[in-house]
């Protein structure tokens, strides 16, 4: 026997004995005499069916309710004899869907009301255990859902931590390799024929492979790290600006890495417009031609440009990691402009 079955068998035996012993005094309180062996046998047999109340709840509740109705139809008095039915129905309501409980309780009520001609009596011993079982089931399900949410949140945080560590370690390494290869290639190209062609080609391959690898890494872990949205989210960003910002965008969709970097640059540039430029309006233009995405953010601010801070430096670094360029400075007619060129012809979408 399983542990559950053994425990329920012991509980059923205790309920059977207690119900039998307490039924006679309960009948006496009603002014009735209860000494019929058949009644005791029905109480004991019905209570012992509780042995399978958790392993076979449907069979248990049917058997116990049938035994209880047989006891009442025989004319025996109310009292502890109803306890097995209450336990069986409460357990059934806890373990099975509420619709099943409603059907079983309604059927049992109909049988009791028709057989005893007392509409109120069956409700007294049917509704409380059913309601208690359903309430406990609701509490159990709520706790289970909360535990599931906590577990999912823990897993999400762990995935995010691992993704960030991979991005910081591998991404930084790729960025450094790409940067050094680009610097070495720039020096070689300036010297011309003094360096073998094979060396230049190898450095060019290292640089391009580093860029592609960094782009693939960023794209792969983007769902885990909560990377910023792309340019498709730019209209929503502009709608939240405290000044009017017009948008001019060429059709098409660049690769995801370039798309996110362009959005980040536009977001940072517009943040600087709000904080420092004292502008009344701004204009964002996005173009794409020959595998290069161009982005410009121009405002009519009157504040003099300050020294380059972390924001502008971060924009430039983002652009250079993709092999692009970013310039920023005052416009001849007034205002301030940020312009970026982000190549994507060698990147997969």
Buried (B, 14 or more C-beta within 10 A) or exposed (E): EEEEBEEBBEBBBEBBEBBBEBBBEBBEEEEBEBEEEEBBEBBBBBBBBBBBBBEBBEEBBBBBBBBBBBBBEEEBBBBBBBBBBBBBBBBBBBBBEEEBBEEBBEEBBEBBBEEBEEEEBBBEBBEEBBBBBBEBBEEEEEEEEEEEEEEEEEEEEEBBEEBBEBBEEBBEEBBEBBBBBBEBBEEBEEEEEEBEEEEBEBBBEBBBBBBBBBBBBBBEBBEBBEBEBBBEBBEEBBEEBEBEBEBEBEEEEBBBBBBBBBBBBBBBBBEBBBEBBEBEBBBBBBBBEEEBBBBBBBBBBEEEBEEEEEBBEEBBEBBBBBBBEBEBEEEEEEBBBBBBBBBBEEBEE
